[in-house]
């Protein structure tokens, strides 16, 4: 019983703490996108070698946000890229709970084993794909869902 009360307390305090989160903007000039990063929760690991992205990790390494731009070398359209996102090599291990596609973007989210995943990709006419891919434990869903929502809304072209 005490363990359950402690767990509820931790989840509740994490949910309340999410309201007070401040964000900084990560701008990537090479891939021409920006995204909000929660201060004191996710920490940059340094730009990639090609300067097209960066990985941000939580202190406990449970949550990982990949941000990156890449060339659309196969020149795939939005429909084909969306199909690929919904049919990864490990599709049998994934449960998709939300998917949406618009003019020049798509989102897929769901569960992979004990993790939540969220992907948003911007598909631009200049053949550059810009993606955020965020994973975190199901056990921390109450906290990270709010953060994911803020990050997703902030993700845009420069």
LINGI-V972892 format. One record per residue. N is the residue number from 1. RES is the residue in three letters. OMEGA is omega in whole degrees, 0 to 359 (* if undefined). Layout:
n=N res=RES omega=OMEGA
n=N res=RES omega=OMEGA
This chain:
n=1 res=UNK omega=181
n=2 res=UNK omega=178
n=3 res=UNK omega=179
n=4 res=UNK omega=178
n=5 res=UNK omega=178
n=6 res=UNK omega=179
n=7 res=UNK omega=178
n=8 res=UNK omega=179
n=9 res=UNK omega=179
n=10 res=UNK omega=179
n=11 res=UNK omega=180
n=12 res=UNK omega=180
n=13 res=UNK omega=177
n=14 res=UNK omega=179
n=15 res=UNK omega=179
n=16 res=UNK omega=182
n=17 res=UNK omega=182
n=18 res=UNK omega=180
n=19 res=UNK omega=185
n=20 res=UNK omega=183
n=21 res=UNK omega=172
n=22 res=UNK omega=184
n=23 res=UNK omega=170
n=24 res=UNK omega=180
n=25 res=UNK omega=172
n=26 res=UNK omega=177
n=27 res=UNK omega=177
n=28 res=UNK omega=182
n=29 res=UNK omega=182
n=30 res=UNK omega=181
n=31 res=UNK omega=174
n=32 res=UNK omega=173
n=33 res=UNK omega=174
n=34 res=UNK omega=181
n=35 res=UNK omega=178
n=36 res=UNK omega=179
n=37 res=UNK omega=181
n=38 res=UNK omega=180
n=39 res=UNK omega=176
n=40 res=UNK omega=180
n=41 res=UNK omega=177
n=42 res=UNK omega=185
n=43 res=UNK omega=179
n=44 res=UNK omega=180
n=45 res=UNK omega=182
n=46 res=UNK omega=181
n=47 res=UNK omega=177
n=48 res=UNK omega=181
n=49 res=UNK omega=180
n=50 res=UNK omega=178
n=51 res=UNK omega=182
n=52 res=UNK omega=181
n=53 res=UNK omega=179
n=54 res=UNK omega=175
n=55 res=UNK omega=177
n=56 res=UNK omega=183
n=57 res=UNK omega=173
n=58 res=UNK omega=182
n=59 res=UNK omega=180
n=60 res=UNK omega=179
n=61 res=UNK omega=179
n=62 res=UNK omega=182
n=63 res=UNK omega=182
n=64 res=UNK omega=176
n=65 res=UNK omega=175
n=66 res=UNK omega=173
n=67 res=UNK omega=181
n=68 res=UNK omega=171
n=69 res=UNK omega=179
n=70 res=UNK omega=177
n=71 res=UNK omega=176
n=72 res=UNK omega=189
n=73 res=UNK omega=178
n=74 res=UNK omega=179
n=75 res=UNK omega=180
n=76 res=UNK omega=175
n=77 res=UNK omega=183
n=78 res=UNK omega=182
n=79 res=UNK omega=180
n=80 res=UNK omega=179
n=81 res=UNK omega=177
n=82 res=UNK omega=177
n=83 res=UNK omega=180
n=84 res=UNK omega=180
n=85 res=UNK omega=180
n=86 res=UNK omega=182
n=87 res=UNK omega=178
n=88 res=UNK omega=180
n=89 res=UNK omega=181
n=90 res=UNK omega=184
n=91 res=UNK omega=181
n=92 res=UNK omega=180
n=93 res=UNK omega=185
n=94 res=UNK omega=172
n=95 res=UNK omega=179
n=96 res=UNK omega=181
n=97 res=UNK omega=179
n=98 res=UNK omega=175
n=99 res=UNK omega=179
n=100 res=UNK omega=180
n=101 res=UNK omega=177
n=102 res=UNK omega=180
n=103 res=UNK omega=178
n=104 res=UNK omega=178
n=105 res=UNK omega=169
n=106 res=UNK omega=179
n=107 res=UNK omega=169
n=108 res=UNK omega=179
n=109 res=UNK omega=180
n=110 res=UNK omega=183
n=111 res=UNK omega=174
n=112 res=UNK omega=185
n=113 res=UNK omega=182
n=114 res=UNK omega=181
n=115 res=UNK omega=170
n=116 res=UNK omega=174
n=117 res=UNK omega=178
n=118 res=UNK omega=177
n=119 res=UNK omega=171
n=120 res=UNK omega=180
n=121 res=UNK omega=174
n=122 res=UNK omega=182
n=123 res=UNK omega=184
n=124 res=UNK omega=183
n=125 res=UNK omega=180
n=126 res=UNK omega=178
n=127 res=UNK omega=177
n=128 res=UNK omega=177
n=129 res=UNK omega=180
n=130 res=UNK omega=189
n=131 res=UNK omega=164
n=132 res=UNK omega=180
n=133 res=UNK omega=187
n=134 res=UNK omega=175
n=135 res=UNK omega=177
n=136 res=UNK omega=183
n=137 res=UNK omega=175
n=138 res=UNK omega=182
n=139 res=UNK omega=181
n=140 res=UNK omega=183
n=141 res=UNK omega=182
n=142 res=UNK omega=179
n=143 res=UNK omega=189
n=144 res=UNK omega=176
n=145 res=UNK omega=179
n=146 res=UNK omega=178
n=147 res=UNK omega=179
n=148 res=UNK omega=180
n=149 res=UNK omega=179
n=150 res=UNK omega=180
n=151 res=UNK omega=183
n=152 res=UNK omega=180
n=153 res=UNK omega=183
n=154 res=UNK omega=186
n=155 res=UNK omega=184
n=156 res=UNK omega=174
n=157 res=UNK omega=174
n=158 res=UNK omega=*
